[in-house]
Amino acid sequence: MSFLDWSDGGSGYNEVIINSAKYNAHLPDVVDAFFVMKGHSTTTQDDADHINVNVQQAHGAFLHLYNKSALEVPLLVFDPFNWDQPFSVFEGSQ
């Protein structure tokens, strides 16, 4: 498999490092969507800090804080094995 061949649904780790000060200065416009992985819980845990984050609650709080709608910033499901249509709207999103 070559580096750019994702036909098997992806094979590894990817990382992007951003300048958080610039990112924060342009909120909420830098956020296009929230997403959860298909087949995974909507609650994630940061093992280092033992913090549980419910993606649905975080999404709702973001929408409320920035007066956005779920049409403007949707909650999506990401299916890494469906590259024809990797994103779908999360059922029950606000």
N, C-alpha and C positions, 0 to 999 in steps of 0.2 A: 504494500500500500504506500502510495506516495503521500507526502505531507498534505497535499490539497485534495486527496481523494477521500470524500466523506460518505461514500456509498454504503458503508457499513453502519452509518449513524454516528460517526465520530469515534475517536479512539483515544482521547486523552485530555490533558490539562491545557487550558488556555488562560492567559492572564493579561489584563489591561491595567496600566497604572495611569491614573489621572490626577490632575492638580485639584484637590478638593476645594480649595478657596475659590477658584474660578467656577467650578461646578456649583457650589452653594450660592454663589453670587447670581447665577442664572436660573435658579429654581423659580417656578416649577417647570419652565420651558425645556429643560434638559432631560426631563423624564417623559418618554413616549408611552411606556406601559410598564405594568408589573407582570411577572409571570411565575408560574409554578411548573415543575417538571411533571409530565404525564406519569400517573401511577404513584406519585409521591404525596406525602402529607402536605397540607397547607401550613403546617407549623414546622419551623426549622429551629435547630438549636445550635448556638455557638458554643462548641465544647470547651473552648478556652475560658470563656467568661460565664458559662452556664446560663445563658440568656435564651429564653424561648421567644420566637417571633412568629406571630400568626400573620401570614401574608394577607389574608382577607381583611383583618383588622388594620394592618399597616396601610393597605390600599385605601380603605375607607377613611382613615385618619388623614391621609394625604389629600384625598378628594375634598374633605371638609376644610382642612387647613388652607388650601389654595383655591377653594371655591370652583373646583373642576367637576366635570361629570365623568361617568364611566365610559361615555362615548369619546370623550377627549383623551382620557388616560385609562385605557381598559385593563382589566385583569385577564390575563391569557394563560393558556396551557401550552407548554412547549413539548412537542413530541420529537425527540432527536433522531427517531428512525423514520420519519416521514418528511423527506426533504422536498416533496412536491407541495405540501401544505403543513409546515412545521408548527404554525400557531393557530389556535382556535380560541374562541371566547370561553372563559371559565363559566360553567353553569352556576347560577346563583350569585354572579357578581352584581354589584350595585348599579 
